Amino acid sequence: MADPTLYDRDFYAWAQEQAALLRAGKLAAADIAHIAEEIESMGRSEQRELEHRLTILLHHLLKWQFQPMRRGSSRQATIRVQRRDLARHMDRNPSLKPMIAEATAYAYGNAVIEASAETGLPDSAFPAECPWSFDAIMDPAVWPGDPAH
């Protein structure tokens, strides 16, 4: 049986030990409770990644729309990269799709706080709810408030 304190003392050593036990088919010797906990934690991490990437993307889309005088290649690159990274994340984790609406609403709230802090505009200057669908957020042709796109 695995040393129950190894998990707390040396996570890396515990993980290596557990992987070896699983590969050897020694399930009875594996620390099943902690393995299950770690797998669940990995799933939550993927959801947090979705929210984090959406926050960054929405933050920059808001600044793009509400600070047209500060539009530039750096801000545009950030939006393009976040769209690509978010699309890849969703391709690798398609089971997150049912969480998109909730994640977008949460991320939008954070994006408004960040955009407000950076632009100097009050939170109330931004729409109370996300004005874009997820498809629009991800659409490379959508550049809010920019007639050139």
C-alpha positions in Angstrom: 0.0 0.0 0.0 1.2 3.5 -0.7 2.6 5.5 2.2 -0.4 7.7 3.0 1.8 10.5 4.1 3.8 10.6 0.9 1.0 12.5 -0.8 1.4 15.3 1.7 5.2 15.1 2.0 6.3 14.8 -1.7 3.5 15.1 -4.3 5.8 14.5 -7.2 7.2 11.2 -5.7 3.6 10.2 -4.8 2.4 10.9 -8.4 5.3 8.8 -9.8 4.6 6.0 -7.4 0.9 6.0 -8.2 1.5 6.0 -12.0 3.9 3.0 -11.6 1.3 1.1 -9.5 -1.5 1.8 -12.0 0.7 0.8 -15.0 1.6 -2.4 -13.2 -2.1 -3.1 -12.6 -1.6 -3.0 -8.8 -4.9 -1.2 -8.1 -5.2 -2.5 -4.6 -1.9 -0.8 -3.7 -2.8 2.5 -5.3 -4.0 5.5 -3.3 -7.4 5.5 -5.0 -9.0 8.3 -2.9 -6.2 10.8 -3.7 -6.0 9.7 -7.3 -9.7 10.4 -7.7 -9.3 13.8 -6.0 -6.4 14.7 -8.3 -8.4 13.7 -11.4 -11.4 15.9 -10.3 -9.0 18.7 -9.6 -7.6 18.5 -13.2 -11.2 18.8 -14.5 -11.8 21.9 -12.4 -8.5 23.3 -13.7 -9.8 23.0 -17.3 -12.9 24.9 -16.3 -10.8 27.6 -14.7 -8.7 27.8 -17.8 -11.8 28.4 -19.9 -12.9 31.3 -17.5 -9.4 32.8 -17.5 -9.0 32.8 -21.2 -12.5 34.3 -21.7 -11.8 37.0 -19.1 -8.6 38.0 -21.0 -10.4 38.0 -24.3 -13.5 39.9 -23.1 -11.3 42.4 -21.3 -9.5 43.2 -24.5 -12.6 43.2 -26.6 -14.1 45.8 -24.2 -11.0 48.0 -24.4 -11.1 47.6 -28.2 -14.7 48.9 -28.3 -14.6 51.5 -25.5 -11.1 52.9 -26.2 -11.0 53.2 -30.0 -8.1 55.8 -29.8 -5.9 53.1 -28.2 -6.4 50.4 -30.7 -3.2 49.0 -31.9 -1.4 45.9 -33.1 -0.5 44.8 -29.6 -4.1 44.8 -28.5 -5.2 43.2 -31.7 -2.6 40.5 -31.3 -3.8 39.7 -27.8 -7.4 39.3 -29.0 -6.2 37.1 -31.9 -4.0 34.9 -29.7 -6.7 34.5 -27.0 -9.2 33.4 -29.7 -6.8 30.8 -31.0 -5.9 29.6 -27.5 -9.5 29.4 -26.4 -10.5 27.6 -29.6 -7.7 25.0 -29.0 -8.8 24.6 -25.4 -12.4 24.0 -26.4 -11.2 21.5 -29.1 -9.3 19.6 -26.5 -12.1 19.8 -23.9 -15.4 19.6 -25.8 -17.3 18.6 -22.7 -16.8 22.2 -21.4 -19.3 23.4 -24.1 -22.3 23.1 -21.8 -20.5 25.5 -19.4 -19.8 28.2 -21.9 -22.8 30.4 -21.0 -22.0 30.3 -17.2 -18.3 30.8 -17.9 -18.9 33.7 -20.2 -21.1 35.5 -17.7 -18.5 35.0 -14.9 -15.6 36.0 -17.1 -17.5 39.1 -18.4 -17.9 40.3 -14.8 -14.2 40.0 -14.2 -13.4 41.6 -17.6 -15.6 44.6 -16.8 -13.7 45.1 -13.5 -10.3 44.9 -15.3 -11.4 47.1 -18.2 -12.8 49.7 -15.8 -9.5 49.8 -13.9 -7.4 50.2 -17.1 -9.6 52.6 -19.0 -10.6 54.8 -16.1 -14.3 54.3 -17.1 -16.8 53.3 -14.4 -18.1 49.8 -14.4 -21.5 51.3 -15.4 -20.0 52.5 -18.7 -20.0 48.9 -19.9 -23.1 46.8 -20.6 -24.4 45.0 -17.5 -24.3 41.6 -19.4 -22.0 40.4 -22.0 -23.1 41.9 -25.3 -21.7 39.2 -27.5 -22.5 35.6 -28.0 -19.7 33.0 -27.7 -19.7 32.6 -31.4 -19.2 36.4 -31.9 -16.5 36.4 -29.2 -14.7 33.8 -31.1 -15.3 35.1 -34.6 -12.1 36.5 -36.1 -14.2 38.9 -38.2 -15.8 40.5 -35.1 -14.1 43.6 -33.8 -16.6 45.5 -31.6 -17.2 49.1 -32.6 -14.7 48.9 -35.5 -16.3 49.7 -38.8 -13.1 48.5 -40.6 -13.8 44.9 -39.6 
